[in-house]
Amino acid sequence: MHPILFEIGNLKIYSYGVMVALGFLLAVFLASRTARRDGLPSGVICDIFLYSLIWGIAGARVLHVILNPRPYISNPLNIFMINEGGLAIHGGLFAGILTAWYLINKNNLPLWKTAGLIMPYIALGQAIGRIGCILNGCCYGKPTYSFFGFYADGRIIQPIHPTQLYISVYLLLMFIALRFIYEKSRNGRMIFFTYLILFSSGRFAIDFFRGDLTAVLYGLSISQFISMAIFFASSLLLLLRSKKA
């Protein structure tokens, strides 16, 4: 693990933050270029990404604290120490989508066209940001002796599943698939719900290999129950819309 990339005096540069920033910048650059090509204002697209990221991080932190309140009761200031990890992606996803929806309507942009353009690059940004989880040592996997296993650091004597890498590769494949759909159909509604379906199903499966999650019912974690809810709701809405069309 390399949670701190380097230090400049008392200033510490954290690997997680760097990878999230790199993923964000690449996603914004590519989305802006696609927006200019397809007749959408690239400046507004940048704003949507920026504010969705800010509120997404806040939402992810809030949900994490709600689900894991005990460490923060004695020291509430630790709530703001996001550099130490502790973000619940489903909270970030919910807050980010709400922020994007508000800005799209505020700027009178076509909702589904804009959503269809944005969602593939969200997956790309997440794929890069997850590399920061590997460097930070969070979201780690269960012990394994399979050839997938790797040693997280010198203190762990048994290899573990690189679940951070699993989800990163999965998100990259999602990006490729969603971009293919966008270029072939421009069906923003389908792209939006396909993102939710693919992301929730991938998280549900990969969470079985996570070592930092606790099962709460039937061997499933809270994160998996949230993923199931997103999967079934998105699938139902997409199916109903397809039948209506």
N, C-alpha and C positions, 0 to 999 in steps of 0.2 A: 504494500500500500504506500501511496505517496500523497497523503491528505494536504500537505503543504508543498507546493512546487518550489518556491524559493522565498527568501526574506530579504527585505531592503530596510535595514535598521530595525525598527519595531513593527514595520509593516509586513504582514504575512499575506502571501498570495496563495489562496486555496485552490486546489486542483478542481474541486467540484464546481466552484463558481466560474473558473476559466472555461471548463467544458460546456457549461450551460450557456455562457456568453458566446462561445464559438458556434454552438448549435443555433442559437438565436440569430446571430449575425448572418450565417449562411442561409438560414431559412428566409430571413427578411430580404436578403439580396436576390435570391432566386424568385421569391414570390413577387417582389417589386418588378423584376424583369418580365415575368409572365403577365402581370397586371398591365403594364404598358403595352404589351403586345395585344392584349385582349380588350383594351379600351376601358380599363378601370384605373382610377387615380392611384398612382404608386405611393404618393405621400400619405394618403389615408390608410392604405394597406400597411405601411410602416407603423402608423399610429395604432392600428388595431393589434399588431403583433406586440408592440411595446407595452401598451396598457393591459393587454391580455396576459402577458408574462408577469407583470407586476402583481396584478390581482390574482393571477393563477398561483403564484408563489404564496401569497397571503392566504388564499383558500386552502392550499395544500397544508400549510402550517397549522391553520385553525383546525382542520379535520384531524390532523395528527395529534394535536393537543387534546382534542375532545376524546379521541379513542385511547390515548395514553396519558391521562391527567396526573397520575401519581408523581412522576419525576418533577413536575412543574409546580406542585402545590407548595412545597417548602421553599422553592426559589423561582418565583414567577418570572424574573428577568431572563431566565434561560429560554423562555418562549421565543425570544428574539435572536437566539444564537443558532440561526439556521445553517451556519457554516459547519456545525457539528452533526448535521444530518437531521432527519425527522420531518419528512414531507410525505403526505398521503396524496398520491397522484390523483385519486378520484375527486378529492376536494379541489385540487388545482384545475382539473378538467372542467368541473362544474362552474367554478368562478371564471375561468378563462372563456368558456363558451358564452356565459351571460354577458361578460364584458364586450366580447366581439359582437354579439347580437345587438347590444345597446348602441355601439359605435356604427355598425352597419346601418341601422335605422336612423340614427342621428344624422348621418351623412347622405341619406336617401340613396343608398346603393342597393342594387338588386340582391336580395337576401341569399338565395340559393346559388346564384352565380358566384358571389363573393365567397360563400362558404365552401363551394366546390374548389375554388382556387386555393384557399388557405389551408384546408385540412391536410393535403399531402405534405405540405411543408412543415406543418405541426409535427407530423410523424418523423420527418427528417431531423428536425431540431431535437426531438426527444431521443432519437437514436444516438445522436452525438452527445447529448447531455448525460445519457446513461453511462458513458465511458467515465464520467466523473464519479459515478457510484463505485466503479471498480477501484479507482484511485483513492477514493475516500474511505472505502471499506464498509460502506453501508449496503443494505439490501442483499446481504450475502446468502449463500446457499447452504444446504445441508451437507454433512460429510458424505463422501463417496470415494470408492476405489476404482471407479470407471475411468476410462482414458480421458473423459471430459474434465476430471478433477484438476484443480490447481491449488497451490499453497498461497493463501492470502498474504501471510507475513510470517516472520520467523517464530512467532509465538504459537502458531497452529501446526501441530505435528501431523495432522491428517488432512489430505486434500478435500476441498469442498466444491460443490457445483458452482460454476461461474454464472450464476443467475443474472447478474448484471449484463453479461455478454449475451446471454440467451435473449433477453428482452431487447437489447440494442440491435442485434441482427434481425430479430422479428420485426421491429419497427422500421428498419431499413427496407425489408421486403414489403412491408405495408406501404411505404412511400412509393416504391416502384409500381406496385399494383394500383394505387390510387391515382398516380400520375398517368398511368396507362388508360384508366377509365376516363380521366378528365380529357385527355387528348382525343379519345375515341368518341365520347358522347357529350361532354360538357354538362352532364347531368349532376348538378350540384347537390340536389337532394339525395340521390343515390350515394354520392361520394361521402356526404356527411354521415349518413346512417351506416354505410359500409365501414367507415373509420371506427365508429362506436362498436359495431359488431366484432370487427377484427381485433380491436384493442382489448375489449373486455374478455373475449374468449382466449386470447393469448395470455393475458394477465392471469386469468383463472387457471390455466394449465401450468404456467411457469411457477405460480405461487406454491404448487405442490413441492417444488424443489427448494423453496426458500427456508432458510434456517432462522430467520429473525421474526417470523410470524407465529402467532399462537392460535391453535385451533379452538374455536368456541362452541361449535355444534356440528355433529356428524363428521368430524375430522376436517372441517372447513374453517378458514379464518374469516374475520369480518370483511377483509378486502375481497375475498372470493364471493361472499354473499352480495356485496355491492356490484361486483363484476357480473354476476348472474342477473341481477336486476336490470343493469344497463343492457345486457345482451338481449334479454327477452323483450324489454320495452322497445328497443331499437328495431329488433326483428319484426315485432308486431306492427309498429308504425310504418316500416318500409313495406311490409306485406299489404297492409290496408291501403297504402298509397298506390301500390302497384295494381291492386284490384280495381281501385277507383279510376286509375288512368286507363 
